[in-house]
């Protein structure tokens, strides 16, 4: 499978559908985040599936008490979604409740069970932010690996993490644990608001399963060529 996940970061359902129609053969999956879902509602999933999206990553980042997150996950299961995520910071019980709810509801509906992955530490958070703003001690890498191991213990299928922590997560969680990496930029691209970045080739070499890459493709003069060049690299 193509390893590129393209985020549909737009405030227009029409724009999202256009991006899917344009790039459905150039990327492996499309990511629906908080901006689009709050503009377009849950029907956006049906619209982009009709437009040709074969795999959808619902980047919901659920983070609440276990019962509430379980309810949200049940509502999502059965909508043709390939992967959803929750915040690892919600703790073991919350993550386990999310995974259990997805498995149970998918079985009840006779639908394919979405992957459930955990967000470790956002790629916009650096060492100073983690220690000073969030009052979490230790290094970013230590926190990421700790949360990844906790997610695996709770039954999650993988995590979202900066490419800089891939090798340590692999060592802690093994070869079958899914690692999705944002903060991936071609060498000549602007890094934007990301602080822990790496090129696509470097991230895959270190063991990333999927790469979330948006602006280097969507802002390119020729998005087709940009996506194909990144995949080839």
Rosetta blueprint (number, residue, H / E / L):
1 X L
2 X L
3 X L
4 X E
5 X E
6 X E
7 X E
8 X L
9 X L
10 X L
11 X L
12 X L
13 X H
14 X H
15 X H
16 X H
17 X H
18 X H
19 X H
20 X H
21 X H
22 X H
23 X H
24 X L
25 X L
26 X L
27 X L
28 X L
29 X E
30 X E
31 X E
32 X E
33 X L
34 X H
35 X H
36 X H
37 X H
38 X H
39 X H
40 X H
41 X L
42 X L
43 X L
44 X H
45 X H
46 X H
47 X H
48 X H
49 X H
50 X H
51 X L
52 X L
53 X L
54 X L
55 X L
56 X E
57 X E
58 X E
59 X E
60 X E
61 X E
62 X E
63 X L
64 X L
65 X L
66 X H
67 X H
68 X H
69 X H
70 X H
71 X H
72 X H
73 X H
74 X H
75 X H
76 X H
77 X L
78 X L
79 X L
80 X L
81 X L
82 X L
83 X E
84 X E
85 X E
86 X E
87 X E
88 X H
89 X H
90 X H
91 X L
92 X H
93 X H
94 X H
95 X H
96 X H
97 X H
98 X H
99 X H
100 X H
101 X H
102 X H
103 X H
104 X H
105 X H
106 X H
107 X H
108 X H
109 X H
110 X L
111 X L
112 X L
113 X L
114 X L
115 X E
116 X E
117 X E
118 X E
119 X E
120 X L
121 X L
122 X L
123 X L
124 X L
125 X L
126 X L
127 X H
128 X H
129 X H
130 X H
131 X H
132 X H
133 X H
134 X L
135 X L
136 X L
137 X L
138 X L
139 X L
140 X H
141 X H
142 X H
143 X H
144 X H
145 X H
146 X H
147 X H
148 X H
149 X H
150 X H
151 X H
152 X H
153 X H
154 X L
155 X L
156 X L
157 X L
158 X E
159 X E
160 X E
161 X L
162 X L
163 X H
164 X H
165 X H
166 X H
167 X H
168 X H
169 X H
170 X H
171 X H
172 X H
173 X H
174 X L
175 X L
176 X L
177 X L
178 X E
179 X E
180 X E
181 X E
182 X L
183 X L
184 X E
185 X L
186 X L
187 X L
188 X L
189 X L
190 X L
191 X L
192 X L
193 X L
194 X L
195 X L
196 X L
197 X L
198 X E
199 X L
200 X H
201 X H
202 X H
203 X H
204 X H
205 X H
206 X H
207 X L
208 X L
209 X L
210 X E
211 X E
212 X E
213 X L
214 X L
215 X H
216 X H
217 X H
218 X H
219 X L
220 X L
221 X L
222 X L
223 X H
224 X H
225 X H
226 X H
227 X H
228 X H
229 X H
230 X H
231 X H
232 X H
233 X L
